[in-house]
Amino acid sequence: MRRWKTLRVYCGSCRFMLYKYKKGGTGSLIKVHPDRVLHDFTTGMDVTCPECGNEFARKKLYRGKMVNYLLSGRTFNRN
Ligand SMILES: [Zn+2]
């Protein structure tokens, strides 16, 4: 059985909370899958911070789906 934990993703420059996310496994979050976002505080899975305009992710195609790749240093995540 897969264990999920809830992670909070924050903007690396202004600390605005961007997503609450359901993550499986260990290690830091890199790919944000839209279907695992519990709460989206941006404007519709946006890749820029609504508070300060920091670009914290890039949209990329992954296995036929669009996911947001978090740019390291632009975000920090916490359980
Ligand atoms: Zn910000």
PDB file of the backbone (N, CA, C, O) and the ligand in Angstrom, with CONECT records:
HET     ZN  A 101       1
ATOM      1  N   MET A   1       0.831  -1.200   0.000  1.00  0.00           N
ATOM      2  CA  MET A   1       0.000   0.000   0.000  1.00  0.00           C
ATOM      3  C   MET A   1       0.865   1.248   0.000  1.00  0.00           C
ATOM      4  O   MET A   1       1.892   1.329   0.673  1.00  0.00           O
ATOM      5  N   ARG A   2       0.423   2.187  -0.756  1.00  0.00           N
ATOM      6  CA  ARG A   2       1.197   3.405  -0.883  1.00  0.00           C
ATOM      7  C   ARG A   2       0.876   4.387   0.237  1.00  0.00           C
ATOM      8  O   ARG A   2      -0.285   4.621   0.572  1.00  0.00           O
ATOM      9  N   ARG A   3       1.922   4.946   0.798  1.00  0.00           N
ATOM     10  CA  ARG A   3       1.710   5.943   1.857  1.00  0.00           C
ATOM     11  C   ARG A   3       1.808   7.342   1.262  1.00  0.00           C
ATOM     12  O   ARG A   3       2.750   7.671   0.541  1.00  0.00           O
ATOM     13  N   TRP A   4       0.839   8.125   1.576  1.00  0.00           N
ATOM     14  CA  TRP A   4       0.803   9.492   1.070  1.00  0.00           C
ATOM     15  C   TRP A   4       1.044  10.443   2.222  1.00  0.00           C
ATOM     16  O   TRP A   4       0.620  10.210   3.354  1.00  0.00           O
ATOM     17  N   LYS A   5       1.723  11.501   1.905  1.00  0.00           N
ATOM     18  CA  LYS A   5       1.837  12.554   2.910  1.00  0.00           C
ATOM     19  C   LYS A   5       1.456  13.887   2.275  1.00  0.00           C
ATOM     20  O   LYS A   5       1.548  14.077   1.063  1.00  0.00           O
ATOM     21  N   THR A   6       1.036  14.778   3.122  1.00  0.00           N
ATOM     22  CA  THR A   6       0.645  16.090   2.635  1.00  0.00           C
ATOM     23  C   THR A   6       1.816  17.047   2.770  1.00  0.00           C
ATOM     24  O   THR A   6       2.415  17.198   3.835  1.00  0.00           O
ATOM     25  N   LEU A   7       2.110  17.669   1.677  1.00  0.00           N
ATOM     26  CA  LEU A   7       3.241  18.574   1.600  1.00  0.00           C
ATOM     27  C   LEU A   7       2.712  19.974   1.289  1.00  0.00           C
ATOM     28  O   LEU A   7       1.713  20.128   0.587  1.00  0.00           O
ATOM     29  N   ARG A   8       3.386  20.978   1.814  1.00  0.00           N
ATOM     30  CA  ARG A   8       3.036  22.354   1.464  1.00  0.00           C
ATOM     31  C   ARG A   8       4.186  22.919   0.655  1.00  0.00           C
ATOM     32  O   ARG A   8       5.352  22.781   1.023  1.00  0.00           O
ATOM     33  N   VAL A   9       3.847  23.547  -0.434  1.00  0.00           N
ATOM     34  CA  VAL A   9       4.872  24.133  -1.297  1.00  0.00           C
ATOM     35  C   VAL A   9       4.756  25.652  -1.203  1.00  0.00           C
ATOM     36  O   VAL A   9       3.682  26.223  -1.390  1.00  0.00           O
ATOM     37  N   TYR A  10       5.877  26.284  -0.912  1.00  0.00           N
ATOM     38  CA  TYR A  10       5.896  27.741  -0.747  1.00  0.00           C
ATOM     39  C   TYR A  10       6.786  28.403  -1.783  1.00  0.00           C
ATOM     40  O   TYR A  10       7.726  27.799  -2.300  1.00  0.00           O
ATOM     41  N   CYS A  11       6.476  29.641  -2.070  1.00  0.00           N
ATOM     42  CA  CYS A  11       7.323  30.458  -2.928  1.00  0.00           C
ATOM     43  C   CYS A  11       8.670  30.683  -2.236  1.00  0.00           C
ATOM     44  O   CYS A  11       8.717  31.007  -1.049  1.00  0.00           O
ATOM     45  N   GLY A  12       9.761  30.509  -2.983  1.00  0.00           N
ATOM     46  CA  GLY A  12      11.093  30.673  -2.423  1.00  0.00           C
ATOM     47  C   GLY A  12      11.469  32.107  -2.104  1.00  0.00           C
ATOM     48  O   GLY A  12      12.377  32.343  -1.307  1.00  0.00           O
ATOM     49  N   SER A  13      10.790  33.067  -2.710  1.00  0.00           N
ATOM     50  CA  SER A  13      11.172  34.451  -2.408  1.00  0.00           C
ATOM     51  C   SER A  13      10.256  35.158  -1.413  1.00  0.00           C
ATOM     52  O   SER A  13      10.742  35.910  -0.569  1.00  0.00           O
ATOM     53  N   CYS A  14       8.943  34.936  -1.490  1.00  0.00           N
ATOM     54  CA  CYS A  14       8.080  35.654  -0.537  1.00  0.00           C
ATOM     55  C   CYS A  14       7.364  34.734   0.448  1.00  0.00           C
ATOM     56  O   CYS A  14       6.657  35.207   1.337  1.00  0.00           O
ATOM     57  N   ARG A  15       7.544  33.416   0.295  1.00  0.00           N
ATOM     58  CA  ARG A  15       6.967  32.425   1.219  1.00  0.00           C
ATOM     59  C   ARG A  15       5.448  32.322   1.150  1.00  0.00           C
ATOM     60  O   ARG A  15       4.813  31.849   2.092  1.00  0.00           O
ATOM     61  N   PHE A  16       4.882  32.751   0.071  1.00  0.00           N
ATOM     62  CA  PHE A  16       3.461  32.565  -0.153  1.00  0.00           C
ATOM     63  C   PHE A  16       3.195  31.074  -0.359  1.00  0.00           C
ATOM     64  O   PHE A  16       3.963  30.401  -1.048  1.00  0.00           O
ATOM     65  N   MET A  17       2.106  30.546   0.235  1.00  0.00           N
ATOM     66  CA  MET A  17       1.808  29.132   0.044  1.00  0.00           C
ATOM     67  C   MET A  17       1.189  28.916  -1.332  1.00  0.00           C
ATOM     68  O   MET A  17       0.171  29.521  -1.669  1.00  0.00           O
ATOM     69  N   LEU A  18       1.813  28.047  -2.120  1.00  0.00           N
ATOM     70  CA  LEU A  18       1.390  27.838  -3.502  1.00  0.00           C
ATOM     71  C   LEU A  18       0.459  26.645  -3.659  1.00  0.00           C
ATOM     72  O   LEU A  18      -0.589  26.742  -4.297  1.00  0.00           O
ATOM     73  N   TYR A  19       0.844  25.535  -3.080  1.00  0.00           N
ATOM     74  CA  TYR A  19       0.030  24.321  -3.177  1.00  0.00           C
ATOM     75  C   TYR A  19       0.059  23.539  -1.882  1.00  0.00           C
ATOM     76  O   TYR A  19       1.031  23.561  -1.127  1.00  0.00           O
ATOM     77  N   LYS A  20      -1.047  22.845  -1.653  1.00  0.00           N
ATOM     78  CA  LYS A  20      -1.040  21.735  -0.706  1.00  0.00           C
ATOM     79  C   LYS A  20      -1.084  20.512  -1.594  1.00  0.00           C
ATOM     80  O   LYS A  20      -1.908  20.423  -2.504  1.00  0.00           O
ATOM     81  N   TYR A  21      -0.208  19.582  -1.332  1.00  0.00           N
ATOM     82  CA  TYR A  21       0.027  18.509  -2.288  1.00  0.00           C
ATOM     83  C   TYR A  21       0.107  17.156  -1.607  1.00  0.00           C
ATOM     84  O   TYR A  21       0.648  17.019  -0.511  1.00  0.00           O
ATOM     85  N   LYS A  22      -0.442  16.170  -2.280  1.00  0.00           N
ATOM     86  CA  LYS A  22      -0.423  14.798  -1.777  1.00  0.00           C
ATOM     87  C   LYS A  22       0.717  14.071  -2.460  1.00  0.00           C
ATOM     88  O   LYS A  22       0.684  13.839  -3.669  1.00  0.00           O
ATOM     89  N   LYS A  23       1.714  13.718  -1.690  1.00  0.00           N
ATOM     90  CA  LYS A  23       2.915  13.136  -2.279  1.00  0.00           C
ATOM     91  C   LYS A  23       3.160  11.718  -1.775  1.00  0.00           C
ATOM     92  O   LYS A  23       3.001  11.434  -0.588  1.00  0.00           O
ATOM     93  N   GLY A  24       3.549  10.829  -2.694  1.00  0.00           N
ATOM     94  CA  GLY A  24       3.923   9.467  -2.325  1.00  0.00           C
ATOM     95  C   GLY A  24       5.438   9.344  -2.312  1.00  0.00           C
ATOM     96  O   GLY A  24       6.124  10.036  -3.064  1.00  0.00           O
ATOM     97  N   GLY A  25       5.958   8.478  -1.474  1.00  0.00           N
ATOM     98  CA  GLY A  25       7.393   8.220  -1.451  1.00  0.00           C
ATOM     99  C   GLY A  25       8.177   9.281  -0.697  1.00  0.00           C
ATOM    100  O   GLY A  25       7.615  10.189  -0.085  1.00  0.00           O
ATOM    101  N   THR A  26       9.497   9.132  -0.763  1.00  0.00           N
ATOM    102  CA  THR A  26      10.363  10.053  -0.025  1.00  0.00           C
ATOM    103  C   THR A  26      11.067  10.986  -1.010  1.00  0.00           C
ATOM    104  O   THR A  26      10.865  10.900  -2.221  1.00  0.00           O
ATOM    105  N   GLY A  27      11.875  11.857  -0.481  1.00  0.00           N
ATOM    106  CA  GLY A  27      12.608  12.799  -1.320  1.00  0.00           C
ATOM    107  C   GLY A  27      11.810  14.066  -1.537  1.00  0.00           C
ATOM    108  O   GLY A  27      10.623  14.138  -1.218  1.00  0.00           O
ATOM    109  N   SER A  28      12.480  15.061  -2.084  1.00  0.00           N
ATOM    110  CA  SER A  28      11.791  16.331  -2.259  1.00  0.00           C
ATOM    111  C   SER A  28      10.942  16.315  -3.523  1.00  0.00           C
ATOM    112  O   SER A  28      11.194  15.568  -4.468  1.00  0.00           O
ATOM    113  N   LEU A  29       9.960  17.144  -3.499  1.00  0.00           N
ATOM    114  CA  LEU A  29       9.014  17.242  -4.610  1.00  0.00           C
ATOM    115  C   LEU A  29       9.637  17.984  -5.790  1.00  0.00           C
ATOM    116  O   LEU A  29      10.195  19.071  -5.638  1.00  0.00           O
ATOM    117  N   ILE A  30       9.529  17.378  -6.953  1.00  0.00           N
ATOM    118  CA  ILE A  30      10.034  18.031  -8.164  1.00  0.00           C
ATOM    119  C   ILE A  30       8.915  18.247  -9.181  1.00  0.00           C
ATOM    120  O   ILE A  30       8.760  19.333  -9.740  1.00  0.00           O
ATOM    121  N   LYS A  31       8.142  17.186  -9.404  1.00  0.00           N
ATOM    122  CA  LYS A  31       7.047  17.281 -10.369  1.00  0.00           C
ATOM    123  C   LYS A  31       5.714  17.431  -9.647  1.00  0.00           C
ATOM    124  O   LYS A  31       5.381  16.642  -8.763  1.00  0.00           O
ATOM    125  N   VAL A  32       4.967  18.438 -10.028  1.00  0.00           N
ATOM    126  CA  VAL A  32       3.648  18.652  -9.441  1.00  0.00           C
ATOM    127  C   VAL A  32       2.593  18.163 -10.432  1.00  0.00           C
ATOM    128  O   VAL A  32       2.380  18.768 -11.482  1.00  0.00           O
ATOM    129  N   HIS A  33       1.945  17.067 -10.080  1.00  0.00           N
ATOM    130  CA  HIS A  33       0.871  16.530 -10.904  1.00  0.00           C
ATOM    131  C   HIS A  33      -0.444  17.196 -10.484  1.00  0.00           C
ATOM    132  O   HIS A  33      -0.809  17.153  -9.309  1.00  0.00           O
ATOM    133  N   PRO A  34      -1.151  17.805 -11.428  1.00  0.00           N
ATOM    134  CA  PRO A  34      -2.383  18.519 -11.082  1.00  0.00           C
ATOM    135  C   PRO A  34      -3.401  17.671 -10.315  1.00  0.00           C
ATOM    136  O   PRO A  34      -4.115  18.185  -9.455  1.00  0.00           O
ATOM    137  N   ASP A  35      -3.468  16.369 -10.626  1.00  0.00           N
ATOM    138  CA  ASP A  35      -4.461  15.534  -9.932  1.00  0.00           C
ATOM    139  C   ASP A  35      -4.070  15.180  -8.499  1.00  0.00           C
ATOM    140  O   ASP A  35      -4.858  14.552  -7.792  1.00  0.00           O
ATOM    141  N   ARG A  36      -2.877  15.565  -8.054  1.00  0.00           N
ATOM    142  CA  ARG A  36      -2.493  15.313  -6.664  1.00  0.00           C
ATOM    143  C   ARG A  36      -2.462  16.589  -5.826  1.00  0.00           C
ATOM    144  O   ARG A  36      -2.110  16.563  -4.647  1.00  0.00           O
ATOM    145  N   VAL A  37      -2.832  17.696  -6.446  1.00  0.00           N
ATOM    146  CA  VAL A  37      -2.885  18.955  -5.707  1.00  0.00           C
ATOM    147  C   VAL A  37      -4.183  18.991  -4.905  1.00  0.00           C
ATOM    148  O   VAL A  37      -5.275  18.923  -5.469  1.00  0.00           O
ATOM    149  N   LEU A  38      -4.052  19.098  -3.601  1.00  0.00           N
ATOM    150  CA  LEU A  38      -5.228  19.144  -2.738  1.00  0.00           C
ATOM    151  C   LEU A  38      -5.829  20.533  -2.716  1.00  0.00           C
ATOM    152  O   LEU A  38      -7.048  20.703  -2.703  1.00  0.00           O
ATOM    153  N   HIS A  39      -4.957  21.516  -2.712  1.00  0.00           N
ATOM    154  CA  HIS A  39      -5.417  22.892  -2.718  1.00  0.00           C
ATOM    155  C   HIS A  39      -4.457  23.732  -3.538  1.00  0.00           C
ATOM    156  O   HIS A  39      -3.253  23.752  -3.284  1.00  0.00           O
ATOM    157  N   ASP A  40      -4.997  24.412  -4.505  1.00  0.00           N
ATOM    158  CA  ASP A  40      -4.187  25.253  -5.377  1.00  0.00           C
ATOM    159  C   ASP A  40      -4.411  26.713  -4.985  1.00  0.00           C
ATOM    160  O   ASP A  40      -5.518  27.235  -5.118  1.00  0.00           O
ATOM    161  N   PHE A  41      -3.356  27.365  -4.503  1.00  0.00           N
ATOM    162  CA  PHE A  41      -3.475  28.774  -4.094  1.00  0.00           C
ATOM    163  C   PHE A  41      -3.044  29.724  -5.197  1.00  0.00           C
ATOM    164  O   PHE A  41      -3.095  30.942  -5.026  1.00  0.00           O
ATOM    165  N   THR A  42      -2.616  29.170  -6.335  1.00  0.00           N
ATOM    166  CA  THR A  42      -2.276  30.006  -7.481  1.00  0.00           C
ATOM    167  C   THR A  42      -3.539  30.138  -8.341  1.00  0.00           C
ATOM    168  O   THR A  42      -4.615  29.685  -7.951  1.00  0.00           O
ATOM    169  N   THR A  43      -3.396  30.757  -9.500  1.00  0.00           N
ATOM    170  CA  THR A  43      -4.549  30.893 -10.386  1.00  0.00           C
ATOM    171  C   THR A  43      -4.556  29.741 -11.378  1.00  0.00           C
ATOM    172  O   THR A  43      -3.932  29.823 -12.435  1.00  0.00           O
ATOM    173  N   GLY A  44      -5.263  28.667 -11.039  1.00  0.00           N
ATOM    174  CA  GLY A  44      -5.395  27.537 -11.951  1.00  0.00           C
ATOM    175  C   GLY A  44      -4.082  26.878 -12.344  1.00  0.00           C
ATOM    176  O   GLY A  44      -3.728  26.846 -13.523  1.00  0.00           O
ATOM    177  N   MET A  45      -3.357  26.352 -11.359  1.00  0.00           N
ATOM    178  CA  MET A  45      -2.075  25.667 -11.599  1.00  0.00           C
ATOM    179  C   MET A  45      -1.083  26.553 -12.336  1.00  0.00           C
ATOM    180  O   MET A  45      -0.386  26.116 -13.251  1.00  0.00           O
ATOM    181  N   ASP A  46      -1.041  27.775 -11.924  1.00  0.00           N
ATOM    182  CA  ASP A  46      -0.121  28.723 -12.533  1.00  0.00           C
ATOM    183  C   ASP A  46       1.322  28.399 -12.119  1.00  0.00           C
ATOM    184  O   ASP A  46       1.545  27.707 -11.126  1.00  0.00           O
ATOM    185  N   VAL A  47       2.295  28.901 -12.884  1.00  0.00           N
ATOM    186  CA  VAL A  47       3.697  28.651 -12.561  1.00  0.00           C
ATOM    187  C   VAL A  47       4.405  29.908 -12.045  1.00  0.00           C
ATOM    188  O   VAL A  47       5.618  29.909 -11.836  1.00  0.00           O
ATOM    189  N   THR A  48       3.638  30.959 -11.848  1.00  0.00           N
ATOM    190  CA  THR A  48       4.215  32.145 -11.225  1.00  0.00           C
ATOM    191  C   THR A  48       3.476  32.436  -9.925  1.00  0.00           C
ATOM    192  O   THR A  48       2.272  32.202  -9.811  1.00  0.00           O
ATOM    193  N   CYS A  49       4.210  32.944  -8.957  1.00  0.00           N
ATOM    194  CA  CYS A  49       3.643  33.242  -7.658  1.00  0.00           C
ATOM    195  C   CYS A  49       2.654  34.402  -7.787  1.00  0.00           C
ATOM    196  O   CYS A  49       3.011  35.452  -8.322  1.00  0.00           O
ATOM    197  N   PRO A  50       1.414  34.230  -7.306  1.00  0.00           N
ATOM    198  CA  PRO A  50       0.431  35.320  -7.405  1.00  0.00           C
ATOM    199  C   PRO A  50       0.793  36.520  -6.535  1.00  0.00           C
ATOM    200  O   PRO A  50       0.286  37.622  -6.747  1.00  0.00           O
ATOM    201  N   GLU A  51       1.655  36.308  -5.570  1.00  0.00           N
ATOM    202  CA  GLU A  51       2.023  37.360  -4.624  1.00  0.00           C
ATOM    203  C   GLU A  51       3.178  38.232  -5.132  1.00  0.00           C
ATOM    204  O   GLU A  51       3.096  39.459  -5.079  1.00  0.00           O
ATOM    205  N   CYS A  52       4.246  37.606  -5.620  1.00  0.00           N
ATOM    206  CA  CYS A  52       5.430  38.390  -6.005  1.00  0.00           C
ATOM    207  C   CYS A  52       5.846  38.208  -7.465  1.00  0.00           C
ATOM    208  O   CYS A  52       6.777  38.875  -7.916  1.00  0.00           O
ATOM    209  N   GLY A  53       5.190  37.334  -8.208  1.00  0.00           N
ATOM    210  CA  GLY A  53       5.509  37.163  -9.616  1.00  0.00           C
ATOM    211  C   GLY A  53       6.707  36.275  -9.911  1.00  0.00           C
ATOM    212  O   GLY A  53       7.111  36.144 -11.066  1.00  0.00           O
ATOM    213  N   ASN A  54       7.277  35.665  -8.879  1.00  0.00           N
ATOM    214  CA  ASN A  54       8.389  34.735  -9.032  1.00  0.00           C
ATOM    215  C   ASN A  54       7.956  33.528  -9.870  1.00  0.00           C
ATOM    216  O   ASN A  54       6.929  32.911  -9.589  1.00  0.00           O
ATOM    217  N   GLU A  55       8.734  33.199 -10.888  1.00  0.00           N
ATOM    218  CA  GLU A  55       8.423  32.005 -11.681  1.00  0.00           C
ATOM    219  C   GLU A  55       9.033  30.801 -10.975  1.00  0.00           C
ATOM    220  O   GLU A  55      10.251  30.621 -10.972  1.00  0.00           O
ATOM    221  N   PHE A  56       8.186  29.989 -10.384  1.00  0.00           N
ATOM    222  CA  PHE A  56       8.696  28.896  -9.545  1.00  0.00           C
ATOM    223  C   PHE A  56       8.672  27.544 -10.229  1.00  0.00           C
ATOM    224  O   PHE A  56       9.219  26.581  -9.690  1.00  0.00           O
ATOM    225  N   ALA A  57       8.056  27.438 -11.401  1.00  0.00           N
ATOM    226  CA  ALA A  57       7.952  26.146 -12.085  1.00  0.00           C
ATOM    227  C   ALA A  57       7.890  26.344 -13.587  1.00  0.00           C
ATOM    228  O   ALA A  57       7.692  27.452 -14.085  1.00  0.00           O
ATOM    229  N   ARG A  58       8.065  25.229 -14.299  1.00  0.00           N
ATOM    230  CA  ARG A  58       7.909  25.201 -15.752  1.00  0.00           C
ATOM    231  C   ARG A  58       6.934  24.106 -16.093  1.00  0.00           C
ATOM    232  O   ARG A  58       6.989  23.017 -15.520  1.00  0.00           O
ATOM    233  N   LYS A  59       6.046  24.380 -17.014  1.00  0.00           N
ATOM    234  CA  LYS A  59       5.121  23.343 -17.461  1.00  0.00           C
ATOM    235  C   LYS A  59       5.813  22.466 -18.496  1.00  0.00           C
ATOM    236  O   LYS A  59       6.407  22.964 -19.453  1.00  0.00           O
ATOM    237  N   LYS A  60       5.730  21.163 -18.292  1.00  0.00           N
ATOM    238  CA  LYS A  60       6.335  20.217 -19.230  1.00  0.00           C
ATOM    239  C   LYS A  60       5.415  19.030 -19.391  1.00  0.00           C
ATOM    240  O   LYS A  60       4.608  18.714 -18.517  1.00  0.00           O
ATOM    241  N   LEU A  61       5.558  18.380 -20.532  1.00  0.00           N
ATOM    242  CA  LEU A  61       4.795  17.181 -20.788  1.00  0.00           C
ATOM    243  C   LEU A  61       5.510  15.997 -20.138  1.00  0.00           C
ATOM    244  O   LEU A  61       6.702  15.785 -20.364  1.00  0.00           O
ATOM    245  N   TYR A  62       4.794  15.243 -19.347  1.00  0.00           N
ATOM    246  CA  TYR A  62       5.343  14.065 -18.693  1.00  0.00           C
ATOM    247  C   TYR A  62       4.355  12.923 -18.838  1.00  0.00           C
ATOM    248  O   TYR A  62       3.245  12.991 -18.310  1.00  0.00           O
ATOM    249  N   ARG A  63       4.746  11.877 -19.546  1.00  0.00           N
ATOM    250  CA  ARG A  63       3.867  10.733 -19.830  1.00  0.00           C
ATOM    251  C   ARG A  63       2.495  11.164 -20.341  1.00  0.00           C
ATOM    252  O   ARG A  63       1.461  10.665 -19.897  1.00  0.00           O
ATOM    253  N   GLY A  64       2.514  12.095 -21.276  1.00  0.00           N
ATOM    254  CA  GLY A  64       1.276  12.537 -21.902  1.00  0.00           C
ATOM    255  C   GLY A  64       0.439  13.514 -21.111  1.00  0.00           C
ATOM    256  O   GLY A  64      -0.662  13.874 -21.529  1.00  0.00           O
ATOM    257  N   LYS A  65       0.959  13.956 -19.945  1.00  0.00           N
ATOM    258  CA  LYS A  65       0.210  14.911 -19.125  1.00  0.00           C
ATOM    259  C   LYS A  65       1.074  16.122 -18.859  1.00  0.00           C
ATOM    260  O   LYS A  65       2.301  16.025 -18.819  1.00  0.00           O
ATOM    261  N   MET A  66       0.433  17.260 -18.678  1.00  0.00           N
ATOM    262  CA  MET A  66       1.176  18.448 -18.313  1.00  0.00           C
ATOM    263  C   MET A  66       1.411  18.444 -16.809  1.00  0.00           C
ATOM    264  O   MET A  66       0.473  18.312 -16.023  1.00  0.00           O
ATOM    265  N   VAL A  67       2.650  18.588 -16.424  1.00  0.00           N
ATOM    266  CA  VAL A  67       2.974  18.703 -15.007  1.00  0.00           C
ATOM    267  C   VAL A  67       3.818  19.960 -14.815  1.00  0.00           C
ATOM    268  O   VAL A  67       4.435  20.461 -15.755  1.00  0.00           O
ATOM    269  N   ASN A  68       3.831  20.456 -13.588  1.00  0.00           N
ATOM    270  CA  ASN A  68       4.650  21.614 -13.264  1.00  0.00           C
ATOM    271  C   ASN A  68       5.952  21.137 -12.627  1.00  0.00           C
ATOM    272  O   ASN A  68       5.938  20.538 -11.551  1.00  0.00           O
ATOM    273  N   TYR A  69       7.060  21.400 -13.280  1.00  0.00           N
ATOM    274  CA  TYR A  69       8.361  21.062 -12.710  1.00  0.00           C
ATOM    275  C   TYR A  69       8.816  22.229 -11.846  1.00  0.00           C
ATOM    276  O   TYR A  69       9.007  23.343 -12.335  1.00  0.00           O
ATOM    277  N   LEU A  70       8.984  21.964 -10.579  1.00  0.00           N
ATOM    278  CA  LEU A  70       9.412  23.023  -9.668  1.00  0.00           C
ATOM    279  C   LEU A  70      10.881  23.344  -9.908  1.00  0.00           C
ATOM    280  O   LEU A  70      11.706  22.444 -10.061  1.00  0.00           O
ATOM    281  N   LEU A  71      11.194  24.619  -9.940  1.00  0.00           N
ATOM    282  CA  LEU A  71      12.570  25.057 -10.140  1.00  0.00           C
ATOM    283  C   LEU A  71      13.211  25.171  -8.763  1.00  0.00           C
ATOM    284  O   LEU A  71      12.733  25.908  -7.900  1.00  0.00           O
ATOM    285  N   SER A  72      14.292  24.436  -8.571  1.00  0.00           N
ATOM    286  CA  SER A  72      14.911  24.430  -7.249  1.00  0.00           C
ATOM    287  C   SER A  72      15.447  25.815  -6.913  1.00  0.00           C
ATOM    288  O   SER A  72      15.982  26.514  -7.773  1.00  0.00           O
ATOM    289  N   GLY A  73      15.298  26.189  -5.679  1.00  0.00           N
ATOM    290  CA  GLY A  73      15.694  27.524  -5.267  1.00  0.00           C
ATOM    291  C   GLY A  73      14.565  28.538  -5.359  1.00  0.00           C
ATOM    292  O   GLY A  73      14.617  29.601  -4.741  1.00  0.00           O
ATOM    293  N   ARG A  74      13.533  28.194  -6.149  1.00  0.00           N
ATOM    294  CA  ARG A  74      12.382  29.090  -6.282  1.00  0.00           C
ATOM    295  C   ARG A  74      11.263  28.706  -5.313  1.00  0.00           C
ATOM    296  O   ARG A  74      10.323  29.466  -5.083  1.00  0.00           O
ATOM    297  N   THR A  75      11.395  27.516  -4.761  1.00  0.00           N
ATOM    298  CA  THR A  75      10.361  27.018  -3.853  1.00  0.00           C
ATOM    299  C   THR A  75      11.016  26.337  -2.666  1.00  0.00           C
ATOM    300  O   THR A  75      12.200  26.005  -2.724  1.00  0.00           O
ATOM    301  N   PHE A  76      10.294  26.129  -1.624  1.00  0.00           N
ATOM    302  CA  PHE A  76      10.707  25.188  -0.615  1.00  0.00           C
ATOM    303  C   PHE A  76       9.469  24.426  -0.172  1.00  0.00           C
ATOM    304  O   PHE A  76       8.365  24.969  -0.180  1.00  0.00           O
ATOM    305  N   ASN A  77       9.650  23.178   0.213  1.00  0.00           N
ATOM    306  CA  ASN A  77       8.490  22.397   0.630  1.00  0.00           C
ATOM    307  C   ASN A  77       8.665  21.818   2.018  1.00  0.00           C
ATOM    308  O   ASN A  77       9.777  21.587   2.493  1.00  0.00           O
ATOM    309  N   ARG A  78       7.552  21.598   2.633  1.00  0.00           N
ATOM    310  CA  ARG A  78       7.517  21.242   4.042  1.00  0.00           C
ATOM    311  C   ARG A  78       6.310  20.343   4.272  1.00  0.00           C
ATOM    312  O   ARG A  78       5.275  20.506   3.626  1.00  0.00           O
ATOM    313  N   ASN A  79       6.441  19.414   5.173  1.00  0.00           N
ATOM    314  CA  ASN A  79       5.323  18.539   5.500  1.00  0.00           C
ATOM    315  C   ASN A  79       4.274  19.294   6.293  1.00  0.00           C
ATOM    316  O   ASN A  79       3.250  18.722   6.663  1.00  0.00           O
TER     317      ASN A  79
HETATM  318 ZN    ZN A 101       6.251  34.806  -4.145  1.00  0.00          ZN2+
END
